[in-house]
Amino acid sequence: MCEPSRLFGKGSRVADFAAGVYGASLGSPDVGQTRRVSGAEREWRSSRPLDLHRTLGPLRRGAGDPAYRVDADNAIWRAVRTPEGPGTIRLALRRGTSTVVGSAWGPGAEWLLDRIPRMCGEDDDAAGFVPVHPVLRDAAARNPGWRITRSDLVVEVLVPCILEQKVTGRQARASWRELVRRFGDPAPGPAPAGMTVPPDAATWARIPSWEWHRAGVEPARSKAVLAACRYAGRLEETLTLGSAVADQRLRALPGIGVWTSAECRQRSHGDPDAVTIGDFHLPHIVGVALTGRRVDDAGMLELLEPYAGHRYRVTRLIELSGLPNPRYGPRLTIQDHRHH
């Protein structure tokens, strides 16, 4: 593995993130179809059908995620740590249309409103993707409004991905909830009760070892989070340099491999080809869907090769297809690291 300091260069510490390294060069997204309703509200009309919940769903870390809620009106609330500061955004799809109404509060409000199109997958380009297999054709037909989201935030997406390494989803979600609630900030504006903005990189880096232990996170994962925070500025820079550079920089960090890099880039960069390798279930799901039999990672990559450039798109469509997940192995034993 390449030494992080050689790949990232100087000036890569938490201070880079605090100084807004990545915010300065992003520029404004294409908002030609966005209409300003008021200072803290925008309307944006999508160019094609939009399933808001399935598109933004990958940004949610379980039903109890303090940074993501769905209200009684079926609107989505997100509490986000933006380059401009904490912000809350509420996104609702106008009934019977592809028009998104966004309202935002806090120092990060304008940043969030500017990125409604990218959050909703407007930049997701499926050109060149031909769903040859019947399962994929059916899934694409049944989900015309699903797109690949792009958060334009790396560290905020990366931390929960690291927490999900080598543990059950239930454990990872519990750790995320506890850490965000304890070290995050109350969501600005009239957010649903209990919503919390995740910590910034500097705050993650200051969490003492016993607090990680209390949240059920063993040293290997907490150290990976600390490494990511140390080079937060350089990671955020990749939003303007592309997913391939992001993969290189992420995997240069200790504790971050191909699985974590792909899971992050799918959400932060909206990478349609960031296929997850090393997952316990995904090869079996893909293999059964496309061949009727289980396969390993190598077999999955072989099946996905005809869809190069859209391999994550394929795996996500299979997940959205409604096919039952194959369950042939023993359940993963849940280990409580707080008792060690």
C-alpha positions as CSV (number, residue, x, y, z in Angstrom):
1,M,0.0,0.0,0.0
2,C,1.3,3.4,-0.9
3,E,2.2,5.7,2.0
4,P,-0.7,8.2,2.4
5,S,1.7,11.1,2.8
6,R,3.3,10.4,-0.6
7,L,0.0,10.2,-2.4
8,F,-1.8,13.1,-0.6
9,G,1.1,15.5,-0.3
10,K,1.4,18.4,2.2
11,G,-1.4,20.2,3.8
12,S,-3.7,17.2,4.2
13,R,-4.7,17.3,7.8
14,V,-8.0,18.2,9.4
15,A,-7.3,21.9,9.1
16,D,-7.7,21.5,5.3
17,F,-11.3,20.4,5.8
18,A,-12.0,23.1,8.4
19,A,-10.7,25.7,5.9
20,G,-13.2,24.4,3.3
21,V,-10.7,23.0,0.8
22,Y,-13.3,21.2,-1.3
23,G,-15.9,23.9,-1.2
24,A,-13.9,26.5,-3.0
25,S,-13.5,24.6,-6.3
26,L,-16.8,22.8,-6.7
27,G,-18.7,25.7,-8.3
28,S,-22.4,25.7,-8.7
29,P,-24.3,22.8,-10.3
30,D,-26.5,23.3,-13.4
31,V,-29.7,24.7,-11.9
32,G,-31.2,25.8,-15.1
33,Q,-34.5,24.2,-14.1
34,T,-34.4,25.4,-10.6
35,R,-36.7,28.2,-9.5
36,R,-36.0,30.2,-6.3
37,V,-39.3,30.5,-4.3
38,S,-37.8,32.3,-1.4
39,G,-34.4,32.7,0.3
40,A,-34.6,29.2,1.8
41,E,-36.8,27.3,-0.7
42,R,-36.3,26.1,-4.2
43,E,-38.4,24.3,-6.8
44,W,-36.6,22.0,-9.3
45,R,-38.3,20.2,-12.1
46,S,-36.5,17.0,-13.1
47,S,-36.0,16.2,-16.8
48,R,-37.3,12.7,-16.3
49,P,-39.3,10.6,-13.8
50,L,-38.0,10.6,-10.3
51,D,-38.4,8.2,-7.4
52,L,-37.1,10.4,-4.6
53,H,-37.0,7.7,-1.9
54,R,-35.3,5.0,-3.8
55,T,-32.8,7.5,-5.2
56,L,-31.8,9.1,-1.8
57,G,-32.3,5.8,0.1
58,P,-28.6,4.8,0.0
59,L,-27.8,7.9,2.1
60,R,-29.9,6.6,5.0
61,R,-28.2,4.5,7.6
62,G,-31.1,2.5,9.0
63,A,-34.6,3.5,10.1
64,G,-33.2,5.2,13.2
65,D,-30.6,7.4,11.4
66,P,-30.5,10.7,13.3
67,A,-29.4,12.5,10.1
68,Y,-32.2,11.2,7.8
69,R,-36.0,11.1,8.4
70,V,-39.2,10.7,6.5
71,D,-42.1,12.7,7.8
72,A,-45.9,12.0,7.8
73,D,-46.2,13.8,4.4
74,N,-43.6,11.4,2.9
75,A,-41.0,14.2,2.6
76,I,-37.3,13.4,3.2
77,W,-35.3,15.4,5.8
78,R,-31.5,15.3,5.9
79,A,-29.2,16.9,8.4
80,V,-25.9,17.5,6.7
81,R,-22.4,18.9,7.5
82,T,-21.7,21.1,4.5
83,P,-18.6,23.1,3.7
84,E,-20.5,26.1,4.8
85,G,-21.6,24.6,8.1
86,P,-24.5,22.5,9.4
87,G,-27.7,22.5,7.4
88,T,-31.1,20.8,7.2
89,I,-32.9,20.2,4.0
90,R,-36.5,18.9,3.4
91,L,-37.2,17.4,0.0
92,A,-40.8,16.7,-1.2
93,L,-42.0,15.6,-4.6
94,R,-45.0,17.5,-5.8
95,R,-47.8,15.0,-6.3
96,G,-48.2,13.8,-9.8
97,T,-45.1,15.6,-11.1
98,S,-41.3,15.3,-11.2
99,T,-41.0,18.7,-9.4
100,V,-39.0,18.7,-6.1
101,V,-39.7,21.3,-3.5
102,G,-36.7,21.9,-1.3
103,S,-36.6,23.9,1.9
104,A,-33.4,24.4,3.9
105,W,-32.1,26.0,7.2
106,G,-28.8,26.8,8.8
107,P,-25.5,28.0,7.5
108,G,-25.4,25.2,4.9
109,A,-28.9,25.9,3.5
110,E,-27.8,27.5,0.2
111,W,-25.2,24.8,-0.4
112,L,-27.8,22.2,0.0
113,L,-30.4,23.9,-2.1
114,D,-27.8,24.4,-4.9
115,R,-27.2,20.6,-5.0
116,I,-30.8,19.4,-5.2
117,P,-30.4,18.3,-8.8
118,R,-27.2,16.2,-8.0
119,M,-28.7,14.8,-4.9
120,C,-31.7,13.7,-6.9
121,G,-29.5,12.0,-9.6
122,E,-29.9,14.5,-12.4
123,D,-26.3,14.0,-13.4
124,D,-26.7,10.2,-13.4
125,D,-26.1,9.2,-17.1
126,A,-27.2,5.7,-18.1
127,A,-26.0,6.1,-21.7
128,G,-24.4,2.9,-22.8
129,F,-26.2,0.7,-20.3
130,V,-28.2,-2.0,-22.1
131,P,-30.1,-4.3,-19.7
132,V,-29.8,-7.5,-21.6
133,H,-30.7,-10.0,-18.9
134,P,-34.5,-10.3,-18.3
135,V,-34.1,-9.6,-14.5
136,L,-32.3,-6.3,-15.4
137,R,-34.8,-5.3,-18.1
138,D,-37.7,-5.9,-15.6
139,A,-36.0,-4.1,-12.8
140,A,-35.2,-1.1,-15.0
141,A,-38.8,-1.0,-16.3
142,R,-40.2,-1.2,-12.8
143,N,-37.9,1.5,-11.4
144,P,-37.9,4.3,-14.1
145,G,-37.5,7.0,-11.5
146,W,-34.5,5.4,-9.7
147,R,-31.2,7.2,-10.2
148,I,-27.7,7.2,-8.5
149,T,-27.5,9.9,-6.0
150,R,-24.4,12.1,-5.4
151,S,-23.9,13.7,-2.0
152,D,-20.8,15.8,-2.9
153,L,-19.4,14.9,0.5
154,V,-16.8,12.3,1.1
155,V,-15.9,12.1,4.8
156,E,-19.5,12.3,5.9
157,V,-20.3,9.3,3.7
158,L,-17.1,7.5,4.4
159,V,-17.4,7.4,8.2
160,P,-20.6,5.2,8.3
161,C,-19.1,3.0,5.5
162,I,-16.1,2.3,7.8
163,L,-18.4,1.6,10.7
164,E,-20.0,-1.1,8.5
165,Q,-16.8,-3.0,8.0
166,K,-16.9,-6.6,9.1
167,V,-19.9,-6.3,11.4
168,T,-23.6,-6.7,10.9
169,G,-25.7,-3.9,9.6
170,R,-27.5,-3.8,12.9
171,Q,-24.3,-3.2,14.8
172,A,-23.0,-0.6,12.4
173,R,-26.3,1.4,12.5
174,A,-26.3,1.3,16.3
175,S,-22.8,2.6,16.5
176,W,-23.6,5.4,14.0
177,R,-26.7,6.4,15.9
178,E,-24.8,6.6,19.2
179,L,-21.8,8.5,17.9
180,V,-23.8,11.0,15.8
181,R,-26.2,11.7,18.7
182,R,-23.4,12.2,21.2
183,F,-21.0,14.2,19.1
184,G,-23.1,15.8,16.4
185,D,-25.1,19.1,16.5
186,P,-28.9,19.6,16.6
187,A,-30.3,20.0,13.1
188,P,-31.0,23.6,12.3
189,G,-34.6,24.7,11.6
190,P,-37.9,22.9,12.3
191,A,-36.4,19.5,11.8
192,P,-38.1,16.4,13.3
193,A,-37.3,15.9,17.0
194,G,-33.9,14.2,17.5
195,M,-32.4,15.0,14.1
196,T,-28.7,15.6,14.4
197,V,-26.0,16.9,12.1
198,P,-23.1,14.4,12.0
199,P,-19.7,15.6,13.4
200,D,-17.2,17.3,11.2
201,A,-13.8,15.7,10.6
202,A,-12.1,17.6,13.4
203,T,-14.7,16.4,15.9
204,W,-14.5,12.8,14.7
205,A,-10.7,13.0,15.2
206,R,-11.1,14.2,18.8
207,I,-13.4,11.4,20.0
208,P,-11.5,9.5,22.7
209,S,-10.8,5.8,22.5
210,W,-13.2,4.9,25.3
211,E,-16.1,6.6,23.5
212,W,-15.5,4.5,20.4
213,H,-15.4,1.4,22.7
214,R,-18.6,2.5,24.3
215,A,-20.3,2.7,20.9
216,G,-19.1,-0.8,20.0
217,V,-16.4,0.2,17.6
218,E,-13.1,-1.7,18.0
219,P,-9.7,0.1,17.4
220,A,-9.3,-1.1,13.8
221,R,-12.4,0.8,12.6
222,S,-11.9,3.8,14.8
223,K,-8.3,4.2,13.6
224,A,-9.5,4.0,10.0
225,V,-11.9,6.9,10.7
226,L,-9.1,8.9,12.3
227,A,-6.9,8.3,9.2
228,A,-9.7,9.5,6.9
229,C,-10.2,12.6,9.0
230,R,-6.5,13.4,8.9
231,Y,-6.6,13.6,5.1
232,A,-10.1,14.9,4.9
233,G,-9.2,17.9,2.7
234,R,-7.5,15.7,0.1
235,L,-10.4,13.3,0.0
236,E,-12.9,16.1,-0.6
237,E,-10.7,17.4,-3.4
238,T,-11.6,14.2,-5.4
239,L,-15.1,15.5,-5.9
240,T,-13.6,17.7,-8.7
241,L,-11.0,15.1,-9.8
242,G,-13.2,12.1,-10.3
243,S,-14.0,8.7,-8.8
244,A,-10.8,7.0,-10.0
245,V,-8.7,9.5,-8.1
246,A,-11.0,9.1,-5.1
247,D,-10.5,5.3,-5.2
248,Q,-6.7,5.7,-5.3
249,R,-6.7,8.1,-2.3
250,L,-9.2,6.2,-0.3
251,R,-7.3,2.9,-0.7
252,A,-4.0,4.5,0.2
253,L,-5.3,5.0,3.7
254,P,-4.9,2.3,6.4
255,G,-8.0,0.4,7.1
256,I,-9.8,1.3,3.8
257,G,-9.9,-1.3,1.1
258,V,-11.9,-2.0,-2.1
259,W,-15.2,-2.6,-0.3
260,T,-15.2,0.6,1.7
261,S,-14.0,2.7,-1.2
262,A,-16.7,1.4,-3.5
263,E,-19.5,1.9,-0.9
264,C,-18.3,5.5,-0.4
265,R,-17.9,6.4,-4.0
266,Q,-21.3,5.1,-4.9
267,R,-22.8,7.8,-2.7
268,S,-20.3,10.6,-2.6
269,H,-19.4,10.7,-6.3
270,G,-22.4,9.0,-7.8
271,D,-20.1,6.4,-9.5
272,P,-22.2,4.0,-11.6
273,D,-19.3,1.5,-11.9
274,A,-18.2,1.4,-8.2
275,V,-18.9,-2.3,-7.7
276,T,-18.7,-3.6,-4.2
277,I,-16.1,-6.3,-3.9
278,G,-15.7,-8.3,-0.7
279,D,-19.3,-8.2,0.4
280,F,-20.7,-11.3,2.2
281,H,-24.0,-11.4,0.4
282,L,-23.7,-9.4,-2.9
283,P,-22.0,-12.1,-5.1
284,H,-24.6,-14.6,-4.1
285,I,-27.4,-12.2,-4.9
286,V,-26.0,-11.3,-8.3
287,G,-25.1,-14.9,-9.1
288,V,-28.6,-16.2,-8.3
289,A,-30.3,-13.3,-10.2
290,L,-28.3,-13.7,-13.3
291,T,-27.5,-17.4,-13.4
292,G,-29.6,-19.1,-10.8
293,R,-26.6,-20.1,-8.8
294,R,-24.3,-18.6,-6.2
295,V,-20.9,-17.2,-7.2
296,D,-17.9,-15.7,-5.5
297,D,-16.4,-12.2,-6.2
298,A,-14.5,-13.5,-9.2
299,G,-17.7,-15.0,-10.6
300,M,-19.6,-11.8,-9.9
301,L,-17.1,-9.7,-11.7
302,E,-17.2,-12.0,-14.7
303,L,-21.0,-11.7,-14.9
304,L,-20.8,-7.9,-14.6
305,E,-18.0,-7.5,-17.2
306,P,-20.5,-6.9,-20.1
307,Y,-21.8,-4.0,-18.1
308,A,-18.4,-2.3,-17.5
309,G,-19.0,1.3,-16.6
310,H,-22.4,0.5,-15.0
311,R,-21.6,-2.4,-12.6
312,Y,-22.9,-0.6,-9.6
313,R,-26.0,0.3,-11.5
314,V,-26.5,-3.4,-12.3
315,T,-26.1,-4.6,-8.7
316,R,-28.4,-1.9,-7.4
317,L,-31.1,-2.8,-9.9
318,I,-30.8,-6.4,-8.8
319,E,-31.3,-5.3,-5.2
320,L,-34.4,-3.3,-6.4
321,S,-35.7,-6.2,-8.4
322,G,-37.6,-7.7,-5.5
323,L,-36.0,-11.1,-5.9
324,P,-35.6,-12.9,-2.6
325,N,-32.0,-12.9,-1.2
326,P,-30.5,-16.4,-1.1
327,R,-29.9,-17.6,2.4
328,Y,-27.7,-20.7,2.5
329,G,-25.0,-19.9,5.1
330,P,-25.1,-19.5,8.9
331,R,-25.9,-16.1,10.3
332,L,-23.0,-13.9,11.2
333,T,-22.3,-14.0,14.9
334,I,-22.8,-10.6,16.5
335,Q,-19.8,-9.7,18.6
336,D,-20.1,-7.0,21.2
337,H,-16.7,-5.3,21.3
338,R,-17.7,-3.3,24.4
339,H,-17.3,-6.4,26.5
340,H,-13.6,-6.9,25.5
